């Protein structure tokens, strides 16, 4: 359930009867038990309901933008554009059951115990920024346009068989299958667009076309609207004073800034220098090396810039060198496994990242969904169903990455890599790894868009060269990178797949066979494996949390033992730095930094820090 924002789950309502006439409406739902917040709550515990409104926060974004139409797969949407829209429902940030969801555009939800349909009842107060009501027609139109224009969403919502208006402000989605408990919940993730605006005309009398990109500021229903912009440079959103949903419990204490300013950069190094020079306010640090070595500038020392770490409990991740299985050179699993033996994480972590990183050993790293040890219990039962279709090691060995860190280990790992290449039919001759299919030296092009990636790539490339492989490091700009990944025109590249704690239908898009040939999917590697398809269905149709965890661990284990990628690293925490002009609630939510939503501009701190430049 990680493909789109607003990951929610409604299985706590399993006792709802099948008949629509008897199904009960609920203001919220949760995966396990009862939602924390009842229908009469005025605000959530993690916000400051009295937070002052005002001020500006400047945010940085990587790349450029050429459209405000975010539903298309072409073009680069403006950063922050979803601030102007609302979805039907949205999760809270502080519940043990992170899938708990509460109404935004929808004031209530209901569905039968076989999960064959879901209904949402719209909040009658919901309004677009022009004052027009948000209607059931808007919901259906938004859904239909999403699946018409975005192959990724068409695939994600493929089980929706029918959409209809069944009452005043009530929309029903009927599914082509029963028993998939995720289907009702993922419909709540829809961002709803205004049909009347998109089918209208602009100031020049020209008819709008949602199938094309546009730089006309669109109409929204959210807390913010577009105030000003310069394509590929910046976009400014202003708070909507008469925002219709300001009294919703999920909105109390949020949307505190008068303006959100997004400033765009094409280079990470330039961006960081801009932060040091007070050109934007809040920096999310992804580089452990930079975190360890480059925060020694004057504003840090005198307290005008504050560093703060937040533990990441809300999600898992797989980051690695993704290998394009559509290339013949990567079809043999021994080749893919050999490439992992050539990667010396430990030395790179020590020299480049001050030992601040953790090696990824799971597609759900950092969560209780990660497999470990040998399979047993319910997980083993699930794996028995695909025993003849998976590597035998799944049952006999715990997956562990090769360990480097010293010359002896690295030499042993490289010898093992050569053995695996030989097993796959390659020949190490004249210090070159010869590809038996072409008679030429094996080469691998690594595609990347951030020069800082070379800190990891260069040591890896050196190891590959030592066993006769020709690495080609190809630095390209963001637009080229996106286009080449979309067209699957790459050998290897560093990518990351984030995971929610309630995985489900999105797993089909990540690893499912049907998604492999869809250029808009997130199955970048091109995995086609019937055993994995079977295990994905086990995840999707799991009837309780224990089964979901067992099925996910089984899926994780089979993905790992097929060696589809070279696992890299993760941190398990969010590292931030900010100019000291802002405050956040004392009782921060457990599963998010909440920035900038629940933060606010602190005038006293701003006076001490000085005016933004």
N, C-alpha and C positions, 0 to 999 in steps of 0.2 A: 504494500500500500504506500509505496514511496515515490510513485511517478509524478504526482502533482501535490501542490500545497494543500494543507488541511487534512492530514491523515486521520481518519476517524473510523470508528467501529461501532456497530449497533447491536452486537450480539447479546447484550444484557436484556433485550426485550424478547428473548426466544419464546416466552410464554404467551405472546400475543396470538390470538386465534387467527385462523386463515381467512375467515370471512371479513370483507372490508367493513361491513356494517358493525362488526363487533370489535375490530381492531382499535386499540386505544392510542390516542395522540400523546406524544411525549415532547417536552421542551428540550430534552437532551438524552444522551445515551452513552453507555460505556461498555467496554469489552468484558470486564469482569466486575460484576456487582452493580452498585448504584453510583451514578455520577456524584461527585463531591458536592456540587452546587445545585441547590434546589431551585424551583421556579420563582421563589420570592426573594432570592438574594439580590442585593443591589450592586455589589462589586466583588471581584475575585480577591482572594487573600494577598496575592503577590503584588498588587498595584497600590499606589498612593492615590486614593480617590480625590484628594485635595491638591494634587500636583498642579503647580501654576502653569497656565497656558502662555506661550510666547516664545520669542527667540528663534534662532535659525541653527540648524545643524548641517554641516557640509560633509558629504560622503564622497568617497572615491569609487570609481568603477573602471574596470579594465576594458579596453577596446573602444569601438564607436557605436553609433546607432543611426539608422536611416528610416525607422518607422515607429509608429505608436501602435501598430496592429500586431499584437503579440500572439495571436492564434495561428499565424502562418508559420510554415517551416522555412520560408525564405526570408532573407533580410535579417537585420539585427535590431530587435526591439529596444526601445529606450529603457535604461535602468530605472527601476522604481515604478514602472508603469502600472503594476498591479495595486499600487496604493490608491488608485482612483476607483477600483472595482471592489465588489463584495461577492462572496460565495454564499451558497445556501446555508452551510453550517461551518463551524470552525472549532479547532481544539483549544482546550485550556493549556496552560504551560506548567502546571504544578501538581498534577495528579500522578499517582503511582501507575494508574492506568492511563498512559499518555494518549490513548485513542479517544478519551472522553471528548464529546463534541457538543456544541451548543449552537442554538439558532442565531443566524444573522439575518439574511434575507428571508429565510424560512423560520417561522415561529414555532413549528412543530413538525414531527415526522412520525410515520407509522408504517408497518409492513407485517406480513403474515409470518407464521413460524416456519414456513418452508422457503422463505426468502425469494419468492417468485415475483414479487413486485415491491415497489416502495412508493409512498406518497409524501409529498412535502406541501405544507400549507404556508403560504407566504404571509409575511407580516404586513398587515394593511397599511402601516405607516411608512413602508419602504418607498423611497423616492429617488428619482434621478436628480442630478444637479439642476435641471431645468424645471423641477417641480412636478414633472409627470410621475405617476405611480409606476413602480416595478410590477409587471404583470406576469401571469402564467404564460402568456404568449411569448414574453421575453425569454423565459426559461427554456421553453421548447425550441424557440428559434436559435438561442445560443448553443444548445446541444446539437441541433441539426447542422449549424454552420461549423461547429468544432469538428464533427466527424466528416463533414464534406471537404473541409479545407486542410485538415491536419491528419495525415495518415497515422501518426503516432496515437492521437486520441481516438481515431476510428478503431484502431487495434485495441486500445485500452478499454473502450466502451463497447466492444464487439458483441457482448451478450444482451444489449438492449434491443428488444424486438419491437417495442411500440412505445410511443409517448402520447399522452393525451391529457386534456383538461377534464377533470371529473367533478369539479365543483367550483365555487367561487374562490379563486386564488389557490386552487389545489391542482397540483400536477402529479400524474402517475407515470412511472417508468416500469414497464413490464418486461421481464427477462425471458430468454429462450431456454433457460434451465432453472431447475430448482435445487436448493441445497447449497448454493454458493453464498455463504453468509457475508461475503465482502461486497457483493453487488449492490445491496441497498446503501451501504455507507459511501462507496466511491462516488455515487451520484451527488452527494452533498459537497463534493470538492469543486463542482462546476463554478467557474467565474461567469457571472451573468452579464450580458451586454444589452444595450438598449436597441431593440429592433427598430423603433420609430426613428432614431437618429441615423443609424446606418442605412436605412432605406430612404432617407431624406436627401436633401441637397445642401451644399455648402454655401458660403456667402457669395460665391460667383454664380450660383444657380446650377452648379454641376452635380450630377447624381453621385452619391458616394458608392463605393464598391468594396465590400469587406474582403473580397478575394484578392485585393491588392494592398500593397503597403501604402501608408499615408503619413504625412507629417502635419495633418490637421489635428489639433488637440481634440481627442474624442471625449464624448460625454460619459460620465461615470456616476456611481452611486456611493462611493466610499468617503473616507474622512478627508481626502485630499483631491485636488484637481490641478491640472497643469497651469502654471502661471506664466512661464516663459521658457524658452529653450534656444539652443544653437546646435544644430545637428553635428554629431561627433565631438562636441565640446562640453556641453552641460545641459541639464534640464532642471527646472525649479518647480516644485509642487507647493501649493499653498493650502493651508487648513481651511476647510469649508465651515464657516461659522454656524450656518443653520443645518449642519449635517443631521439627517433624520434619525440616525441610530445612536446619537450621543448618550442616550439614557439606557441603552442595552447593558445588561450586566457585564458582558464580555468586552464592552467598549469603555466602561468607566475607568478613569485614570490612564487612558491611552490617547494617542494622537495629540500630544502636548505641545509640539513645536508648531510655530506659525508657518515655518518654511522648512522643507527638506530640499537641499541642493545637492545634486549629483554632478561631480566633476569627472570627466573622462580622461584616462591616460592610456598611452599605447605601450609603455615600458614600465616594468616594475621598479627599476632603479630610479627612474625619473619620478615615479609616483612617491616613493619613500622620501626622496629629497624634498618633494613638495610638502609632505607631511611635516618633516623637520622644520620647514620654513613657514609653517602655520598657514598653508594653503587649503587644507581641509582638516577636519576635527577628529575623526575616529578612524583608527587603522587596525584592521584585522591582520595579524601577522601569521603567515603560512610557512615562512621559512624559519626553521629552527636555528640555522646558522646565523641568520640576521638577528634573531631574538637574542642569541647568546653573545653576539660580538658587536652589534652596531647601535645599541641603545646607550650611548655614552655622550650624547650631545648636551649642550648647556641647559636646554629646557627640561630635560630629565633630571639633571642635577639640582636645579633650583625649584623643582616641583610644579612647573607649569605644564608638564606632560606627565600623566599618570599611567603606569603599567598595571594591568589587572588580568588575572587568569581565572577563567571559569571552567569548572570540570564539565566535560561533555557526557551527559547521561542519556541523551535523547535519541541517539542514532548510532548505527554501525557504518562501516565503510570497507570497501575493497579498493585500494589504489595499487596500481602496478603497471608494468610494461605490458600493455594489451597487444596480443599477437593476432594478426589477421589470418584466420584459418582459411580464408579464400585463396591465399597464396600456397602453392604446392609445397614450398619449403617448410611450412609449419604444420603440415597435415599429420606428420608422424609424432606421437606423444613423446617419444624418446628425444627428439630434437627440442621440443618445448621444455622438457625436464632438464636437458643439458644446459639450456640458457639460464635456468635458475642456479645451477651449480657455478656458473661463471659470474654471478652477481655477489659481490662481497659487501653485504649490508653493514656488517659490524665495523669495518675499517672506515667506510664512508660516514657512518653515524658518528664515529669518534672524531675524525678529522674535520668533517664539514659541519656537523650538527651538534657538537659538544655533548654527544650521548643523550640528547633530549628526545630521540625518536624511539618508537617501538616497532619491531618487525611484525608485519601483518602475516598472520597464519590462518586466516579465515575470511570468507566473503562477508562475514558479519562481525568483523573485528570490533572489540570493545563492548560486546553485548553478551547476554546469556544465551543467545541463539547460536553462538560459535561452537562448532564441534570440537571435541577433545578426547584424548584417550582412545579406547576402542568402543565401537557401538555396542549398546546393550539395551535391554528392555524394549520399550516401544520403538525406539529408533532402529534397533536391530530388526524388529519385526517388519518395519517398513522397507528396510534395505533388502530383506530376503525376497521381496517381490521383484527386485531387479537384479538379483545376484548374477545372473548369466549375462548381464548387459553392462557391467561396470568392472573396472580394474580389480583384480583379486585383493590388492593391498587395502582396499576399502574395509575389508573384514579382518585383516591380519596385522596392519601397522597403523600406528598413529601418524598422521601427516605432520612432518616437521621440515622446515626449510633447512637447507645446508647452512652450516655455521662457518664463517670466515673469521676475520679479526686478527690473524697473524700469518706470517709467510707459510708456515707449515700447513695450516688448514687450507689456505688459498691454493697452494700447490696440489694438495690432495683433491680439492674440489675440481680444479681444472683438469686433473687426470681423469676424474670420474666423468666430466663433461665430454672429454675426447672419446672415452669408452662408449658413452651413449650415442655420440655422433656416428662412431664406427658401427654400432649396433643398428643404427638407422640406415646404414649403407654409404655413409660419407667416408672419404679417405683423407687422412692427414698426410699430405705429400708436399715436400719442399716448403714446409712451414705455412702451407695453405690448406684450408678445409675445402676439399673439392666436392662439389655437388654432383652426385651421380647422374642426375637427370640432364644436366647441361654440360658437364665436364669442366665447369668454371668454378672459380672460388666463390664460396657462399658469402653473400653480402646481405646486410640488413640495414635498411634505412630507418633511422629513428626521427620521427617527425615531432617538432616541438615549437612553441610560440613564445616562450619565455627564456631569455638568455640565462637566467638564474638556474634553469634546469640543467645546465652544463655541469654544475657542481656534482650532480649525481651521474650524469651521462658520461662524462670524461673518464672517470675511473672504471666504469663498466666497459666502455669502449676499449680501454687499454687491455682489460682481461680478455675480451673477445679477440682482439688482435693477437694476443699471445697464443691462442689456440687456432689461429689461421683464418678467422672470420674477418671480413672487411666491414667495419661499421661505417655508416654514412650518417653524419649528424646534419639534419636539415632544419634550420631555423627559418620560420616563415611568419608572416603577420597573422593576426587573429582571424581576419576574414578568409584568408587562404586556408588556414588550419581548419576552420569550421567546414568549409566547402569540401576539403579533401577527406575529412572524417565522414561527412554525410555521404560522399560518393564512394566511400570505402577504398579510397586511393592511398593506402599506407601499408607499410610492413609492420611497424611497431610504433607505439606512442604511449605516453603516460596519460592515463585517464583514471577517474575515480567514480565509483558507483556508491552513492549513499543508500543506507537502508534504515527504514523505520523499525521500531520494535514490534510492529504488527505486520510482517510481510504478507503479501497476497498476490493479487492479480498482476501487479507490476513485474513479478518474477518472470512471467511469460515474455515480457518485452525485453528483459535483460538477458535471458538465457534460453528462451523457448525457440524451437525449430521454426515455427511459423514466422517469427520476427527476424530470422537470420537474413532473409532476402528483402526485407523492408528497409530502405535507406533512411527512413525517419525513425527507426527504432533505436533502442539503446543496446541492442545485441551487436555491439561493435565488432566483436571477435568472429561472429558468424557461426555460433555454436548450433549444431544440429545433432541432437542426441535423444533418442526415444526414452532412455532411462531418466534423463533430466526432465523431459516433458512429463513423465509419470510422477516424478517427485514434486514438480511444481504443482500439479493437480492435488497432490496430497496436502501441500501447504494451503492451497486455496480452499479446499473443501474440509479442512480440519474443523471438528465440531467443538473443540475446547482448547484451552491454552496449552495443556500438556501435550496434546497431539500436534498442535501447531509448532511447539518448540522441537519436538522429536522429528517432525517432518522437515523442518528447516535445517536442523543439524544434519540430517541424512542428505539433503540437497547440498549443503555446504561441503560435506565430506566427498561426495562424488565430483563436484566441481573441482575441488582441490586436486584429487588424484588423477584428473584428466589433464592437469598442467596446461590450462588454456592461457595462462599469463605468468609473468614473473612477479610475485608479490613484492611490494615495496614497504611502505611504512605508514604509521599514523601516530597521532600524539595523545588522543584521549582527553584533550583539553582545548579550550579556545583561548588564544593569547591575543590580548587587545592592548592598545595604547590610545590615549585620548588627550587632547588639550583640555585642561582642567576647568571646564565651564559648565559641566553637566552633573546631574545627580541621578541616582536610581534608587528604587525602594530598598529599604533595609532588609526586608524579607524577599529576597530574589527568588524567582521561580526555579524549580529544581532542574527543569529540562530545557532552558533557554536563557540567553543573556537578555532577551526582551528588548534589544536595541534596534531601532530607536523608539519602538512603540510605547514602552512603559517608562522611559526616561524623560527628563525635562531639563530645560535651561535654568541654571542656577545663577541668578544675578550676582550674588555675593562672591561666588567663586570666579565668575567672569571678571569682576572688577579687580580681583587680586591677580588674575592671570594676564589681563590686558585684552584690549579689543582685538578681534580677529583681523588678520591682515587682508 
